[in-house]
Amino acid sequence: MNTSAWHRFKHRVQHLLTPHSHDTADKVDSQLSASAEGIRALWISLAVLFATAVLQAVVVFFSGSVALLGDTLHNFADALTAIPLGIAFLVGRRAANRRYTYGYGRAEDLAGIVIVVFIAVSAAVAGYEAVQRLLHPHQVSHLWAVAAAGVIGFAGNELVARYRINVGKRIGSAALVADGLHARTDGFTSLAVLLGAGGLALGWQWADPVVGLLITVAILFVLKDAARQIYRRLMDAVDPSIVDKVEQTLAATPGVLAVGEVRLRWIGHQLRAECEISVADDTTVVQAHTIAHTCEHDLIHAVPRLTAAIVHAEPFSRDGKDHHHLIRHHRRAEHRHSEPGKADHQHGGHRHT
């Protein structure tokens, strides 16, 4: 038994032993489950951040720390960033219709833009406060309580950050990951309060504002990463390794002679694929349909968070006959910019949805 045959046999055995379904209802249930997990993450994060801010507010009341007051208000405001993302998850659960044929999953990307703006504002506010403290130093009492509140703020935000990032990666939500990065920046801001209090305890009046400026720089780096992630999602970018996985899976499917163009896009936290394959030119429509259906089936099993694949099967001509002459001129400009060496596959033949 060769390697390819062994992999096919192994997949069939796993397929028989693993509960699965490819019905439309089951795909929708998977999407709803992911959205529900995202909404649950937002509610838990909101509760943790709100509790953190309340504890800090108590310390502000007794210490009179202006720096901690700013951090507390910031944490209260950031707890509310869960609202746009929560709305996006709820909107994303709406069914597709004749106007929004792909559904409402892109609402998450719009929420991601709002979150990136929040991170940018956080950087601006942190930088402004640091400069103001440098120009107008403030006397702070009860430094031990302020330091403890800084630790509480850092711990609460870091806990929320890790939770959001892990859930976001698990369900494929770039917006939730960005929101987790935002929470991490808030933890850095709280940590600056701790370091500033330590410096003040040593008599270094410049310590708090200088640390604040350093934290602003760190926030800018996080802003860059979050903005790049959301930008790539809006531009339909995917990890090239996923494209490689799709091409390998298609090539290993019995009846596929060649793999043509592969396109993938994120819609919310779900992937959709459009693929072209070549089959023998004497293949019947029924046989081509079976091959295309098998390709879709194998892709859904092989690629995480892939919920649908449109597989276009076309005849593989050994005599060089052009099966796409009727529409070739319509896509000439598109293929002029295609990757070198790519097979010139056009729409035609069988299309399976």
Phi, psi and omega in degrees: 000122180285174185298316182297317180295322179298316179297321179294318179297317180298319180295319181297319180296315178298323180296321181288328184270347184254125176299135182198166175198151179239017177292152180302320181298321180291324177295319178295318178301321179297318179294318180295322179297317179296318179296319179298321178294321177296317179296320178297320178297322180293317180295317179296318179297318179299317180296317181294314181295321180295317179297320178299314181295323179296316178298319178294323180297324178298317179293322178300319182300320183272331185265333183071022181284118178291322179298315180291327176299315178299318179294322179295313178298323179296319179292323176299314181295320183289334176299330182280353177294345177293339184296307180298324179288323176297319176298320180297319178297319179294316179296321182296343180277352179292146182287152176295152178222189185288341176268312177256080188291338177264004182088196186244022183298332181293351176301330177297322180293323176295320177296326178298324177297317179299319181295319177299321177297319178299319179297318179298318178296321178300317179296317181295315181294317180299316179296317180297313181297322179297317179294318180297320179291329178292322180279327183228083181300146179245141174275131183237133177255170180052055184299327180296322179290322178296318178298318179297320179294325176297319177296318179298316179297317179295313182298316181297314181291321180293322177298314179295319181299311181296320181296312181296317182296316180297314179293318180300317178292323182293321181262358177078030180260108178294326181294320180291324176297316179298321179293326175295319176297324177298315178299325179294323177297323178294326176296320177298321179297317178296322179295328177297325177298318179297311182295321178296320178295322177296318178295320178296324179296332178271359179090009181270097182292337183274350188299312184299309181292324179295315177298322178299321178293321177296321178294325177300318178297318178298320179297323179296324177294318177296321177300318179299314181295316181294317180296321179295320180295315179292321178300314180297322179294319179294331181269013179061033177279144176227163177294125180304333179295332177291320177298317178300318181296318178297313181297320179294320179295316178297316182296332181276354181282129179303135179096347179272119181268331179204154178248127180262227184288138177235126178233137180227147176210148175271136170234099189069237178250026177237146179259143171234148183231147171231119188230154176237132177231159176247135177237168181302142185290350176260013180286136179283166179299318180296317179294318178298321178298317180297316180297316180296319179295320178296320178300313180298316180301313182293323180294317180298326178283328188272330187252117180300138175066013172275121184250344181203147178217128173264115184250117182258115181259133180227157183289139176264111185263120179278343181265007178080013181292136181271115181266004186233024186295335183289330184241003185302320184291339180288333184246015183298317181295321181296315183283346175295334182254011181284169183293142177299140177086351179289141177295141183275083181263132178241168178288136178165173179074221187266141174232125183247132177238000000 
